[in-house]
Amino acid sequence: MPSLRSPSLRRSLLVGTAVITPILLTVVLHAIGYPGDNNYLYPYLGIVAIIGLVGGALPAFIAAGTSFLLVDFTFVPPVGTFTIADKTDLLNLLVFLATAGIIGYQSSRRLRAQHYAETLATHLAQANSHLEQLNHEQAEAAAVAVSLATTQHQVEVLQRTDRLRRELIANVSHELRTPLTNLLMGTTSLLDDPLLREPAKSTLRMLEGEEHRLARLVGDMLDLARLEAGALDLSLSDFSLADAVMSATERFTALHPDRHVSLVGSEEQLDVQADWDRVGQILDNMLSNAERFAPPGTPITLTIQSGTRGFGVVHVQDEGPGVPEEHRTSVFERFVTDGSSAAGHGGVGLGLAIVKGLAEAQGGHVWIEDGARSDFGFSLPLASHAVLQETGTPVEQ
């Protein structure tokens, strides 16, 4: 039986996925009565993008071709044939194929770079084997030189590959924002139609929820790309940390009325210098993480306190199983969704990575406290007047 690591088996699985996934999407869209406008192209484009990122050019082109045929046969008039009557539909499909081709090309460049690095490492390993036949001192010196050159080259290749990956993710996420907005507007407009019957409205509400979820994911990917590129725009101002926590608590309670949230604040007023919206994003992500892991019926507690010199601290505690000690560092890395109770769990591992990036971008930190239950904390720098009140020492501007 071929191993799952076998290149031929992996290639076959990717090709099969590239054919089957568009078919399944077509069945779903047809079953729910997806609107017959140009927006049907975007879900297929999303599938082609994901397959291209994972499998490279060939699976992406196969997925694009399969999607082209399915869209033509299922959605483009005359439905049920491979004939295209409207020139506009033909143009839309050609644009779709061109976009899919670009995505596949970019993905293949990334995969080729990785393959090149692996091939180079293999050749260098063979060269090292021959060098071992030389005398001990010469072989040792040559091995050190080759090792340094290899490491430097591999670092350059990996940096270039990682940069291409980040640019591709950022570009795809940015391009998906507009069609997602159009989808949400269209769904909302249909829900407001008084002539629409309840079964159809129920389906549309389900689609609207999924569209909001996808929009949040795209937003998270863009935020992460900006954080990694150091291009995040911040609007710093002085505000009460307690006000930000209370605002986030109200938003959370509106979405999860069955979950009790208690707020424990410090006696003194703690003003921080930060970006109000980004602090709200940190709190929203941490509360959402707690909601996923806290057992039903258990409370979530937020604590505000004065931390070490010049910082205000917020703790988000729940009755979940906590994070194993060996995973308390990796849980804040991007796309970490396994190996710890606080990573992923239904997500893609972006929430806590964004929390870490946003806190550090504003001069703060994020961590996990020791203990049996989940206790996440983050700090933000106090406003200048707050530091002066707390320590009696002015802060240099």
N, C-alpha and C positions, 0 to 999 in steps of 0.2 A: 504494500500500500504506500503510495507516495506521501512524503512528509509535507506538512503545511508550510515548511520553509522552502520547498522545492519551487524554483522560479517558474517552471512550466505550470504547476498547479496554481500558483498565485496568479499567473497571467490568465489562466483559464477562468479562475474565480472573478477576476476583475472584468474580463470580457463578458462573462455571464451576468455580472451585476450591471454592467453598462447597457445590456439588452433588457434585462428583467425590470430594473428600476423605472425606466420611462413607461413600460407597459403597466406596472402597478399604479403609477401616478395617473395614467390615462383612465384606468378603471375607477380610481377614486374620484377624479374630477367628473367623469361621466355619471357616476352614481349620485353625486351630490348636486348635479345640475349646475356645474360651474358656468358663470356668465360667458356668453359667446363673443367676447371682445378680444382685443389684442393682449389683454393681461394674461391670457392663458400661456403665453410664451415664457413668463418670468419663472414660474415653478420649474419648467423644464431647464431653463438657463441655470437655476440654482443647482439642479441635479448634475448638469454637465460640469459646473464649477467644482463641486465637491469630488466627483469622480476624477476630474483632471488633477486636482490637488493630491489625490491619493494614488492614482494609477498612472498618470502621465498622458501623453498625447493620444496613443492608440485607443485606450478605453474612452477618453473624452470624445474623440471623433466618432467612435461607434455609438456612444450615447447620443451625440448630436444628430447623427444620421437616423438613428432609431426614433428620436424625438421628432425630427423633421417629418418622417413618414407618418408617425402616429398623429401629430398635429394636423397634417394635411388630410389624413383619412377621417379624423374624428371631429375636427372643429372647423376646418376651412370649407366653405360652400364650393361646390356641392358635396355635402357630407356623405361619407361612405364610398368615395372614389378618390383616386390620386390625381384628380384634375383640379387645377387652380383657376377659377373663373375671374377673380378680381386681381388686378395688377398690384393693388395695395397689399393684399395678402401675400402675394409672391415676394414683394419687396420686404415685408416683415420677416418672412421665413428666411430670405437670403441674409438679412441683417443678423438674424438669430444664428445662422450657420457661421457667419464671419466672426461673431463674438465668441462662439464656442471654439472656433479655430484658434483665436488669439489666446484664450485661456489654456487650450491644450498645448499650444506652442510654449507659453511661459512655463507650464508645468513640466514639459519635457526638458526644458533647459535646466530646471532644478534637478530633475532626476539624472540627467546626463552629468551634471557637475558632481553629484554624489557618486555615480558609477565611476567617474574619472578618478575621484579621490580613493575609492576602494581598489581600483586597478593599480593606481600608483603605490598604494600601501603594499599590495601583493608583490609588485616588482621589487620594491625596496627590501621586503622580507627575503626574497630570493637572493638579492645582492648581498645582504648581510650574511646569508648562509655561505656564499662563496668566500666572503672576506674572512670568515672564521678559519679557513684553511691556511691563511697567512700566519706569520709569526705573531705571538701574543701581543706584543706592544703595538705593532703596526695595525693589527686587526682592531685592537681596542681604540686607537686614535681614529681610525677610519669610521668605526661604528659611531663614535661620538659625533663626528662631523656629519655623517649621513643622517643621524637621528635629529640633529639640530635643523638641518635643511628640510627634512621630511616634516618635522613638526611645524616649521614656519610655513611651508607650502600648504599643509593641511589646514592650518589655521586660516590662511588667506582664502582657500577654497570654501571652507565652512562659513567664513564671514560673508563671502560673496553669495553663497547659497542662502544663508539666513536672511540677508538683505533682500534678495529677490523674493523669498517667501513672504517677508513682512510687507513688501511693496504690493505683491499680488493680493494678499489678504485685505490690505487697506483699500486697494483699488476696487476689488470685487465688492467689499462691504459698502464703499461709497456709492458705487453704481446701483446697488440693490436698494438703497434708501428711497430713491424716487419711485420706482415701481411699487415698493411696499406702501408708500404714502398713498399712491393712487388706488391700490387695492383696499386700504382702510377707508378711504373716502367713498369708494364705490360700494363697499359693504354697508357703511353707515347710511348712505343714501337709499339703498334698497330696504334697509330695516325701517326707515321712516316712511316707506310707501304704505298707505292705509289699505291698499287693495291686496297686499301680500298676505297669504294665509299663514297660520301659526306653524305648521310643519316646516315650511320654507324659512320662516323667521328663526326657528330653532337651529336649523342648519347654518344659517348666516351668522347667528350669534356664536356658534362653535367656530366658524371660520374667522370671525372677528377676534376671538380670543387667541387663536393660533397666529393670526397676523400680528397682534400685539406682542406675542411671545417672540416671534421671529424678528420683529422690529427691535425689541430689547436686546436680542442676541447680536444683531448687526451693530447696534449702538455700543455694546460692550466691546466688540471686535475693533471698532474705530477708536474707542477710548484707549484700549490696550495698545493699538498701533501708535497713537499719539504719545502715550506714556513712554513706550520703548524708544521712540524717536526724539524724546525730549521736547516735543512741540505742543504740549498741553497749555492752553491759555487759562490763566487764573485771574479772577477778579477779587483781590484781597480786600477785606474790610474788617472792622472790629464789631463783634456781636456776641451775644450771650450764648455760651455753650448749652445752657439749659433750654433756651428757646429753640435751638436747632434740634435737640433731642426730643423735646415735646412735639415739634412739628413732624418729625419722622414717626413718632409714636402714633400720632393722629392718622397719618397716612396708612400706617401698617394696620391699625385697628379697623379702619374703614374697609380694608381688603380682607381682614381675618377677624371678624367680630367674635368668634368663639375662643380666641386665644387671649388670655389675660396678660396684660403687660403692666408691670409696676415700675415706677420711676423713683429712685433714691438719689436725691441731690445733696450737694455740699451746702453747708449753711451760708457760705459767702458767695457772692456773685462772681462767676468766673467768665471773663470775656476773653475770647481768643481772636487772633488775627489770622483769618483763613478765608476761603471761598465758600460762601453760604451754600450754593448749589452743590459743590463737590463734597462738602461735609454731609449734606443730605444724602448724596449718593452713597457715601461710605456707610452711613447708618442704615439706609434702605437695604444694601447688600448684606450687612451683618444681621439685620433682623430677618431677612429672607432666609439666610443660612440657618439661623436658629429655628425658624419655623419648620424647616425641612427635617430637623433632627430631634426636636423636642417631642417627647411622647404626647399624644392627645390629652388635653385637659390639664397639662402642666403649665406653669407660668414662665414668662420671660422677664428677667429683671435687668434694668439699665441703671447703672450707678455712675454718678458724676462726682469727681473728686479732684482735689489739687494734687498733682503729681510732683515729680522732682522739680528742682528750681526752674521756673519759667515755663511750665507745661500744665495744661489741663488734660485730664484723663477721663475716658468713658469706658466702662466695662459692659459687655453684653453677655449675660449668663442665662443658660437654660438647663433643663434637667436631662439633656441628651447624654449619650455614652461617653462623650469626650473624645479627644484625639490622642492616639497612642504616642508615646514620647518620641519614638523613632521617626514619626511623620510630622512633627510640629514645625519643622523648617520647610519641608517640601510642600506642605499644604497651601502655602502662599504663592507657589509657582504656577504659571499659566498652564492650562490644560491638564492639571493634576486631578484625576477623577477616580483614582483607585488607591488602595493601600491605606486609607484613613477614613474614619467615620465622618469627617467634616469636609471632605472634598467631594465635589460632584453631586452624587446622590440625586440623579435626575437632571443635572446640568452638564455643562461642558467644561467646567473647571476654570471659569473666567472671573467669577464674582470676587473671591478672596484675593486673586492676583491684582484685580483692579483696586480693591481696598488698600492693599499694600502700596501700590503705585501712587494712588491719590494722597494717602497719608504722608508718604515720604516726599512727594512733590510740594507739599505745604510745610515741610520742615518737621513733620512728626514721625511717629513709628507705629508699628502694629505688632502684636505678639499674642501668644496663648499662655494663660496662667497654668501652673501646675495644679493638679487636683483631679478628682474622679469625674466631675461634670464639666461641661463645656463652658469655658470662660475666655472670651476674646476681648482684648483691650487695645485701644489706640490712643495716642496722645497728639495734641496740637499745641503749638506755641501760644502762650498767653499774649494778649495785647499789651502794649508798652505800659499803659497806665495800670493794668492789672498786675504786671510784674512789680512795678514800683510800689503798689499797695501791699503786695505779698511780702516783698523782701526789703523794701526801703531803699533799693539800689536802682538808679536810672538805667535804662537800656539804651545803648548807643544805636542810633538810627543808621 
